[in-house]
Amino acid sequence: MLHDPAAVRAAFAEGAATFLDTLRNVAPEQWDRPGALGEWTTRELAAHAMRAFITIDGYLQAQPTTDRVMADASEYYATVLADAGVHQGVLSRARQAARQLIDPVGEAEVTSAHTLALVASTADDEPVNTFAGQITLSEYLATRVVELGVHTLDLQRATGQPTQLHTDTSAIIVSTLTSLASPVPLILALTGRTQLADGYNVLG
């Protein structure tokens, strides 16, 4: 499913603003406490969420490492999630990045501003060379909206903040995630006819 590029850009900008506001409301003593995902600390969650910005810069400058060309955000997730070790790799990178994250708010503000400026100056169809294959900036940005928004909610839950996202951000997240789901169980659950299975997770 291809996204409207203007909607994705608006969602990313609003997601960045909510993420920064969430970090500003984290108390100093909360940074190294367990986060909302069990084995993650709040600092690790923040470091991981910041990769939603960092990877855009890196992948725009990268050379192709595979011939695969992915049509949209859904295909990107399907490709990435086919790797059984992807989640362990994500945690390992987050822990490494967290050890270097001394000033989470200040570093996130600088990184966010740089990335938003880069995105604003880059065409929607600019090729982004991810480790999983090539994808347009607009569709890769949709995956970054998902990562940034979901982990912002994780951070809010971990630090006792109200869980909230801008409607622009939520719309892109919901459309992307539901495209990964089997439609019938989702329809039945959303209309109150059945419940989703315990631990149901389209991201594995």
C-alpha positions in Angstrom: 0.0 0.0 0.0 1.5 3.3 -1.1 1.1 6.3 1.2 0.3 9.9 0.3 3.7 11.6 0.6 2.4 14.8 2.0 0.5 12.8 4.8 3.7 10.9 5.6 5.7 14.1 5.9 3.2 15.7 8.2 3.0 12.5 10.3 6.8 12.4 10.6 7.0 16.0 11.7 4.3 15.6 14.3 5.8 12.4 15.5 9.1 14.1 16.0 7.5 16.9 18.0 5.6 14.4 20.2 8.8 12.3 20.8 10.7 15.4 21.9 8.0 16.5 24.2 7.9 13.0 25.7 11.6 13.0 26.3 11.5 16.4 28.0 9.0 15.0 30.5 11.2 12.1 31.6 12.4 12.6 35.1 16.2 12.3 35.6 15.9 9.2 37.8 13.7 7.4 35.2 16.3 7.1 32.4 17.9 3.9 33.6 14.9 2.2 35.0 13.2 -0.7 33.1 11.1 0.5 30.2 7.8 -0.7 28.9 9.2 -3.6 27.0 10.6 -5.5 29.9 14.3 -5.9 29.2 14.7 -2.4 27.8 15.5 0.7 29.9 14.0 4.1 29.2 17.4 5.3 27.9 17.6 2.3 25.6 14.1 2.9 24.3 15.1 6.5 23.6 18.3 5.5 21.8 16.4 3.0 19.7 13.6 5.5 18.8 16.3 8.0 17.7 17.3 5.6 14.9 14.1 6.7 13.2 16.0 9.8 12.4 19.6 8.5 12.2 18.9 5.8 9.6 17.3 8.2 7.1 20.6 10.2 6.9 22.7 7.0 6.7 20.6 5.2 4.1 20.3 8.2 1.8 24.0 8.3 1.6 24.5 4.5 1.3 25.2 2.5 -1.8 22.9 -0.4 -2.7 23.9 -3.7 -1.1 21.2 -5.8 -2.8 19.2 -5.8 -6.0 15.9 -5.9 -4.1 13.6 -3.0 -4.7 10.7 -2.7 -2.3 7.4 -1.2 -3.4 6.2 0.2 -0.1 6.4 0.2 3.7 4.5 -3.1 4.0 7.0 -4.9 1.8 9.9 -3.3 3.8 8.5 -4.8 7.0 7.8 -8.2 5.5 11.4 -8.3 4.2 13.0 -7.2 7.5 10.8 -9.4 9.7 11.7 -12.5 7.6 15.1 -12.4 9.5 14.6 -14.5 12.7 17.3 -12.6 14.5 16.1 -9.1 13.7 14.7 -8.3 17.2 17.8 -9.4 19.0 19.9 -7.3 16.7 17.7 -4.3 17.4 18.1 -4.7 21.2 21.9 -5.1 20.8 22.2 -1.9 18.8 19.9 0.0 21.2 22.1 -1.0 24.2 25.2 0.1 22.4 23.7 3.4 21.4 22.3 4.0 24.9 25.8 3.8 26.4 26.7 6.8 24.4 23.5 8.7 25.0 24.5 11.1 27.8 22.0 13.9 27.1 19.0 12.2 25.6 16.9 15.4 25.2 19.7 17.6 23.8 20.9 14.9 21.4 17.4 14.1 20.2 16.7 17.8 19.5 19.8 18.2 17.4 19.3 14.9 15.6 15.6 15.6 14.9 16.3 19.1 13.6 19.0 17.8 11.2 16.8 15.0 9.9 13.7 17.1 9.4 15.8 19.6 7.4 17.2 16.7 5.3 13.8 15.3 4.6 12.4 18.7 3.6 15.2 19.1 1.0 14.8 15.6 -0.4 12.3 14.4 -3.1 9.6 11.9 -2.2 10.9 9.4 -4.7 14.6 9.7 -3.8 16.0 6.1 -3.4 16.9 5.0 0.1 19.3 2.1 0.2 18.4 0.2 3.4 20.1 -3.1 4.4 17.0 -4.9 3.2 16.9 -3.2 -0.2 16.0 0.0 -1.9 12.8 1.9 -1.2 11.6 5.5 -1.9 12.1 8.1 0.7 8.3 8.5 1.2 7.7 4.9 1.9 10.7 4.5 4.1 9.6 7.6 6.0 6.3 5.8 6.7 8.2 3.0 8.4 10.0 5.7 10.5 6.7 7.2 11.5 5.7 3.7 12.8 9.0 3.2 14.7 9.0 6.7 16.2 5.3 6.7 17.2 5.2 3.2 18.7 8.4 3.8 20.7 7.1 7.2 21.8 4.1 5.4 23.3 6.5 2.9 24.9 8.4 5.8 26.5 5.2 7.5 27.7 4.0 4.2 29.3 7.4 3.6 30.9 7.5 7.0 32.5 3.9 7.4 33.6 3.0 10.0 31.0 -0.4 10.1 29.2 -0.2 7.9 26.0 -1.0 10.1 23.1 0.0 10.8 19.5 -1.0 13.4 16.9 -3.8 12.2 14.6 -1.5 12.6 11.6 1.0 10.3 13.1 -1.6 7.8 14.3 -3.2 7.5 10.8 0.1 6.5 9.1 0.9 4.0 11.9 -2.5 2.4 11.8 -2.6 2.1 8.0 0.9 0.6 7.9 0.4 -1.9 10.6 -3.0 -3.0 9.5 -1.6 -3.7 6.0 0.6 -6.3 7.7 -2.3 -8.1 9.4 -4.6 -10.8 8.2 -7.8 -8.8 7.5 -10.5 -11.2 8.7 -9.4 -11.6 12.3 -8.8 -7.9 12.5 -12.2 -7.0 11.2 -13.9 -9.5 13.7 -11.9 -8.0 16.6 -12.5 -4.4 15.7 -16.2 -5.0 15.5 -16.4 -6.9 18.8 -17.2 -10.3 17.4 -14.0 -12.0 18.5 -10.8 -11.1 20.4 -7.3 -11.2 19.0 -5.1 -14.0 20.3 -2.9 -13.3 23.4 0.3 -11.7 22.4 -1.0 -10.8 18.9 1.7 -8.8 17.2 2.1 -8.0 13.5 5.7 -7.1 14.0 6.5 -10.5 15.4 
